[in-house]
């Protein structure tokens, strides 16, 4: 069980990286272009915060700087690999905590900048996330109409967080129910829909999700596919029990003209294949011949139910010899990297820097695990 957990963690991190396409090189570029590069520059921004003419610009710079690293939130500590950058960001986050008040949050929510809006919602105080008594409760709850506006007008990440905040505030259920009728984002819709039981909630969600997957808008379909594919990363209590309506809507998308859509559909089918193993397997086998490496990198995740069959062995053999390094790497992760040490060693010198780095990291993890097991 412990070994299984280690590789689930590696798989989680790898997929997060692939989903956001942010690697070491891009992180390096982010650091180079960061608006704060020294304690002196940070001190200057602090001084500007207290000047009416420069207050908002300084606040905006500080908030953007605190959100530069992918997947980080105000309450999280994430390392970039650059100690100086991480230290400056930690100081910035600590500084911003003293500005979490109704006035500042209202100012940020009124901005047209979705990153500023999202940060404001991430730190928004509600009766459920604060200890009792709740200081300035009336001032915070008076801003609920602003949050409702963001639940309508914001981008997906803003709407998602706005709905999360509203669900924690009294008197918002009618508004949330109305939004559920028109929301086009799967991730936002998941927060909006309710039911007397988990089964009822999931059934309602699956019906709407199937509609989103059939949307004429490719961005709506792609976001819905990403939601299905990534749902297994949620905790057991938060996972959705998808049904045949969802799989039926996804399978045609595996033949989409869009490479990106086919890739997401492949990943999604692999993750929910237990709904209909026969049709899912047939789709995965067909997709193993897809001309796109973005598609083929997910194939092995759909083949783990019958790893020893002649058909599976033939497909895996082809994947391990795939000309795209990322396909070879993801195949080892799907089937157990400890079985493919030689392949991983070869990948450390491949012409894809990010895959080479991931392969080296995986080998390091294997060595550390082996060392622990010998103790």
C-alpha positions as CSV (number, residue, x, y, z in Angstrom):
1,X,0.0,0.0,0.0
2,X,2.8,2.4,0.9
3,X,4.5,1.7,-2.5
4,X,1.3,2.3,-4.3
5,X,0.8,5.6,-2.5
6,X,4.3,6.8,-3.5
7,X,3.6,6.3,-7.2
8,X,0.2,7.8,-7.0
9,X,1.8,10.9,-5.7
10,X,4.4,10.9,-8.5
11,X,1.6,10.4,-11.0
12,X,-0.4,13.2,-9.5
13,X,2.5,15.7,-9.7
14,X,3.4,14.6,-13.2
15,X,-0.1,15.0,-14.5
16,X,-0.4,18.4,-12.8
17,X,2.8,19.5,-14.7
18,X,1.5,18.2,-18.0
19,X,-1.9,19.8,-17.5
20,X,-0.5,23.2,-16.8
21,X,2.5,22.7,-19.1
22,X,4.7,24.6,-16.6
23,X,8.2,23.1,-16.4
24,X,11.6,24.1,-15.1
25,X,12.3,26.3,-18.1
26,X,9.1,28.2,-17.8
27,X,9.5,28.6,-14.0
28,X,12.9,30.1,-14.7
29,X,11.3,32.6,-17.1
30,X,8.6,33.4,-14.5
31,X,11.3,34.2,-12.0
32,X,13.3,36.3,-14.4
33,X,10.2,38.4,-15.3
34,X,9.0,38.6,-11.6
35,X,8.2,42.2,-10.6
36,X,10.0,41.9,-7.3
37,X,13.6,40.8,-7.3
38,X,15.0,42.2,-4.0
39,X,14.1,43.1,-0.4
40,X,14.6,46.7,-1.4
41,X,12.0,46.5,-4.2
42,X,9.6,44.9,-1.8
43,X,10.2,47.6,0.8
44,X,9.5,50.3,-1.9
45,X,6.2,48.6,-2.7
46,X,5.3,48.6,1.0
47,X,5.9,52.3,1.1
48,X,3.7,52.8,-2.0
49,X,0.9,50.8,-0.4
50,X,0.4,53.7,2.1
51,X,0.2,56.4,-0.6
52,X,-3.3,56.9,-2.2
53,X,-1.9,57.5,-5.6
54,X,0.2,54.4,-5.7
55,X,-1.8,52.1,-3.4
56,X,-3.7,50.0,-5.9
57,X,-0.8,49.6,-8.3
58,X,1.4,48.4,-5.5
59,X,-1.3,46.1,-4.1
60,X,-1.8,44.6,-7.6
61,X,1.9,44.0,-8.0
62,X,2.1,42.2,-4.7
63,X,-0.9,40.0,-5.3
64,X,0.3,39.0,-8.8
65,X,3.7,38.2,-7.4
66,X,2.2,36.0,-4.7
67,X,0.4,34.0,-7.3
68,X,3.2,33.5,-9.8
69,X,3.9,29.8,-9.0
70,X,1.4,27.4,-10.6
71,X,-1.0,25.6,-8.3
72,X,-0.2,27.9,-5.3
73,X,-2.8,29.5,-3.1
74,X,-2.4,32.1,-0.3
75,X,-2.4,29.4,2.3
76,X,0.1,27.1,0.6
77,X,3.9,27.1,0.5
78,X,5.3,26.1,-2.9
79,X,9.0,25.8,-3.7
80,X,10.3,27.0,-7.1
81,X,13.9,25.9,-6.8
82,X,15.1,29.4,-6.3
83,X,15.6,30.2,-2.6
84,X,15.7,34.0,-3.0
85,X,12.5,34.0,-5.1
86,X,10.7,31.7,-2.6
87,X,11.8,33.9,0.4
88,X,10.6,37.1,-1.3
89,X,7.3,35.4,-2.1
90,X,6.9,34.2,1.5
91,X,7.5,37.7,2.7
92,X,5.0,39.1,0.2
93,X,2.3,36.6,1.3
94,X,2.9,37.5,5.0
95,X,2.7,41.2,4.1
96,X,-0.6,40.7,2.3
97,X,-2.3,39.0,5.3
98,X,-2.3,42.4,7.0
99,X,-4.3,43.8,4.1
100,X,-7.1,41.2,4.2
101,X,-9.9,43.5,5.2
102,X,-13.4,44.3,3.7
103,X,-12.1,47.5,2.1
104,X,-9.1,46.0,0.3
105,X,-11.1,42.9,-0.8
106,X,-13.9,45.1,-2.2
107,X,-11.3,47.1,-4.1
108,X,-9.8,43.9,-5.6
109,X,-13.2,42.4,-6.5
110,X,-14.2,45.6,-8.3
111,X,-11.1,45.3,-10.5
112,X,-11.4,43.9,-14.0
113,X,-8.3,41.7,-13.4
114,X,-9.4,38.1,-12.8
115,X,-6.2,37.2,-10.9
116,X,-6.9,40.0,-8.4
117,X,-10.5,38.9,-8.1
118,X,-9.5,35.3,-7.6
119,X,-7.1,36.2,-4.8
120,X,-9.7,38.3,-3.1
121,X,-12.1,35.4,-3.1
122,X,-9.5,32.9,-1.9
123,X,-9.0,35.0,1.2
124,X,-12.7,36.1,1.6
125,X,-14.0,35.6,5.1
126,X,-17.3,33.8,5.7
127,X,-19.2,32.5,8.8
128,X,-18.0,29.0,8.0
129,X,-14.3,29.7,7.6
130,X,-13.9,32.0,10.5
131,X,-13.9,31.3,14.3
132,X,-16.8,32.6,16.3
133,X,-17.3,35.4,17.1
134,X,-16.7,36.5,13.5
135,X,-15.1,40.0,13.5
136,X,-16.6,42.5,11.1
137,X,-19.1,39.8,9.9
138,X,-21.6,42.4,8.7
139,X,-19.0,44.1,6.6
140,X,-17.9,40.9,4.9
141,X,-21.5,39.6,4.3
142,X,-22.4,43.0,2.9
143,X,-20.1,42.2,0.0
144,X,-22.1,39.1,-1.0
145,X,-23.7,41.0,-4.0
146,X,-20.2,41.7,-5.3
147,X,-19.4,37.9,-5.0
148,X,-22.6,37.1,-6.8
149,X,-21.6,39.4,-9.7
150,X,-18.2,37.6,-10.0
151,X,-20.1,34.3,-10.1
152,X,-21.7,35.6,-13.3
153,X,-19.0,37.7,-14.9
154,X,-15.7,36.2,-13.8
155,X,-13.6,33.7,-15.7
156,X,-13.9,30.0,-14.8
157,X,-11.4,30.2,-11.9
158,X,-13.1,33.3,-10.5
159,X,-16.6,31.8,-10.9
160,X,-15.4,28.6,-9.3
161,X,-14.1,30.4,-6.2
162,X,-17.1,32.8,-6.1
163,X,-19.5,29.9,-5.9
164,X,-17.4,28.2,-3.2
165,X,-17.6,31.5,-1.1
166,X,-21.4,31.9,-1.7
167,X,-22.1,28.4,-0.6
168,X,-20.7,29.4,2.8
169,X,-22.8,32.5,3.1
170,X,-26.4,32.6,4.4
171,X,-29.3,33.5,2.0
172,X,-27.5,32.6,-1.2
173,X,-29.2,29.3,-2.1
174,X,-31.7,30.7,-4.5
175,X,-29.0,32.6,-6.4
176,X,-26.9,29.4,-6.7
177,X,-29.8,27.4,-7.9
178,X,-30.5,29.9,-10.7
179,X,-26.8,29.9,-11.7
180,X,-26.9,26.1,-11.9
181,X,-29.4,26.4,-14.8
182,X,-27.1,28.3,-17.0
183,X,-23.5,27.6,-15.9
184,X,-21.3,26.2,-18.7
185,X,-18.2,25.2,-16.7
186,X,-18.2,21.6,-15.3
187,X,-16.0,22.5,-12.3
188,X,-18.2,25.4,-11.3
189,X,-21.4,23.4,-11.9
190,X,-20.1,20.7,-9.6
191,X,-20.3,23.1,-6.7
192,X,-23.6,24.5,-7.7
193,X,-25.7,21.3,-7.9
194,X,-27.1,19.8,-4.8
195,X,-29.2,16.7,-3.9
196,X,-30.8,15.0,-0.9
197,X,-28.2,12.3,-1.3
198,X,-24.8,12.0,-3.0
199,X,-26.4,9.7,-5.6
200,X,-29.1,12.2,-6.4
201,X,-26.5,15.0,-6.7
202,X,-24.3,13.0,-9.0
203,X,-27.2,12.0,-11.2
204,X,-28.2,15.6,-11.6
205,X,-24.6,16.5,-12.4
206,X,-24.1,13.7,-14.9
207,X,-27.1,14.8,-16.9
208,X,-25.8,18.4,-17.1
209,X,-22.2,17.2,-17.7
210,X,-23.3,15.1,-20.7
211,X,-24.9,18.2,-22.2
212,X,-21.7,20.2,-21.7
213,X,-19.7,17.5,-23.4
214,X,-22.0,17.9,-26.4
215,X,-21.7,21.7,-26.4
216,X,-21.1,23.4,-29.7
217,X,-18.4,25.4,-27.9
218,X,-15.1,23.5,-28.0
219,X,-13.8,25.3,-24.9
220,X,-16.8,24.2,-22.9
221,X,-16.2,20.6,-24.1
222,X,-12.5,20.7,-23.3
223,X,-13.1,22.0,-19.8
224,X,-15.7,19.3,-19.2
225,X,-13.3,16.6,-20.4
226,X,-10.5,17.9,-18.2
227,X,-12.9,17.8,-15.2
228,X,-13.8,14.1,-15.9
229,X,-10.1,13.2,-16.4
230,X,-8.9,14.9,-13.3
231,X,-11.8,13.9,-10.9
232,X,-9.9,10.9,-9.6
233,X,-7.4,13.2,-7.9
234,X,-10.1,14.4,-5.5
235,X,-10.6,12.7,-2.2
236,X,-13.0,9.8,-2.1
237,X,-15.8,11.9,-0.6
238,X,-15.4,14.5,-3.3
239,X,-15.2,12.2,-6.3
240,X,-18.1,12.0,-8.8
241,X,-19.7,8.7,-9.7
242,X,-19.9,9.2,-13.4
243,X,-22.4,7.1,-15.4
244,X,-23.0,5.8,-18.9
245,X,-24.4,9.2,-20.1
246,X,-21.0,10.8,-19.5
247,X,-19.0,8.0,-21.3
248,X,-21.5,8.0,-24.2
249,X,-20.8,11.7,-24.6
250,X,-17.0,11.4,-24.4
251,X,-16.4,8.4,-26.8
252,X,-17.3,10.4,-30.0
253,X,-14.8,13.1,-28.9
254,X,-11.9,10.6,-29.1
255,X,-12.4,11.1,-32.9
256,X,-12.3,14.8,-32.8
257,X,-10.3,16.7,-35.4
258,X,-8.8,18.6,-32.5
259,X,-5.6,17.0,-31.2
260,X,-6.1,18.6,-27.8
261,X,-9.7,17.4,-27.5
262,X,-8.8,13.8,-28.5
263,X,-6.0,13.8,-25.9
264,X,-8.3,15.0,-23.1
265,X,-11.0,12.5,-24.3
266,X,-8.5,9.7,-24.2
267,X,-7.4,10.5,-20.7
268,X,-11.0,10.8,-19.6
269,X,-12.0,7.4,-21.1
270,X,-9.0,5.8,-19.4
271,X,-10.1,7.2,-16.0
272,X,-13.7,6.1,-16.2
273,X,-13.3,2.9,-18.3
274,X,-15.0,0.8,-15.6
275,X,-18.4,2.2,-16.6
276,X,-18.2,0.1,-19.8
277,X,-14.9,-1.8,-20.0
278,X,-15.6,-3.4,-23.4
279,X,-16.3,-0.1,-25.3
280,X,-13.6,1.8,-23.4
281,X,-11.0,-0.8,-24.2
282,X,-11.9,-0.8,-27.9
283,X,-11.6,3.0,-28.0
284,X,-8.2,2.9,-26.2
285,X,-6.8,0.2,-28.6
286,X,-7.9,2.3,-31.6
287,X,-6.4,5.5,-30.0
288,X,-3.0,3.7,-29.5
289,X,-2.5,4.3,-33.3
290,X,-3.4,8.0,-33.1
291,X,-0.8,10.2,-34.9
292,X,-0.5,12.6,-31.9
293,X,1.9,12.0,-29.0
294,X,-0.4,14.0,-26.8
295,X,-3.0,11.3,-27.3
296,X,-0.7,8.3,-27.1
297,X,0.8,9.4,-23.7
298,X,-2.5,8.5,-22.0
299,X,-3.0,5.1,-23.6
300,X,-1.2,2.9,-21.0
301,X,-3.5,4.3,-18.3
302,X,-6.4,2.6,-20.0
303,X,-4.6,-0.8,-20.3
304,X,-3.8,-1.6,-16.7
305,X,-6.8,-4.0,-16.3
306,X,-5.4,-6.7,-18.5
307,X,-1.6,-6.1,-18.5
308,X,-0.6,-9.6,-19.6
309,X,-2.9,-10.0,-22.6
310,X,-1.1,-10.4,-26.0
311,X,-2.9,-7.3,-27.3
312,X,-1.9,-5.2,-24.3
313,X,1.7,-6.4,-24.5
314,X,2.0,-5.5,-28.1
315,X,0.6,-2.0,-27.6
316,X,2.8,-1.4,-24.5
317,X,5.9,-2.5,-26.5
318,X,5.1,0.0,-29.2
319,X,4.5,2.8,-26.6
320,X,7.9,2.1,-24.9
321,X,9.5,2.5,-28.4
322,X,7.5,5.6,-29.2
323,X,9.4,8.4,-30.9
324,X,7.9,10.9,-28.5
325,X,9.8,10.8,-25.2
326,X,6.8,11.9,-23.1
327,X,4.8,9.0,-24.4
328,X,7.6,6.6,-23.2
329,X,7.8,8.3,-19.9
330,X,4.1,8.3,-19.2
331,X,3.8,4.7,-20.1
332,X,6.4,3.8,-17.5
333,X,4.5,5.8,-14.9
334,X,1.2,4.2,-15.8
335,X,2.5,0.6,-15.6
336,X,4.9,1.0,-12.7
337,X,8.3,2.8,-13.1
338,X,10.2,0.2,-11.1
339,X,9.6,-2.2,-14.0
340,X,11.2,0.1,-16.6
341,X,14.4,1.4,-15.0
342,X,16.4,1.0,-18.2
343,X,13.8,3.0,-20.2
344,X,13.9,5.8,-17.6
345,X,17.7,5.9,-17.7
346,X,17.6,6.3,-21.5
347,X,15.0,9.1,-21.1
348,X,17.3,11.1,-18.8
349,X,19.3,12.0,-21.9
350,X,16.4,12.4,-24.4
351,X,15.9,15.6,-26.4
352,X,12.9,16.7,-24.4
353,X,14.4,18.6,-21.3
354,X,11.3,18.4,-19.2
355,X,10.8,14.6,-19.8
356,X,14.5,14.1,-19.1
357,X,14.1,15.9,-15.8
358,X,11.0,14.0,-14.9
359,X,12.7,10.7,-15.7
360,X,15.7,11.6,-13.5
361,X,13.4,12.6,-10.7
362,X,11.5,9.3,-10.9
363,X,14.8,7.3,-10.8
364,X,15.9,9.3,-7.8
365,X,12.6,8.4,-6.1
366,X,13.1,4.7,-6.9
367,X,16.6,4.8,-5.4
368,X,15.3,6.5,-2.3
369,X,12.6,4.0,-1.9
370,X,15.0,1.1,-2.3
371,X,17.3,2.6,0.3
372,X,14.4,2.9,2.8
373,X,13.3,-0.6,2.2
374,X,16.8,-1.9,2.9
375,X,16.9,-0.3,6.3
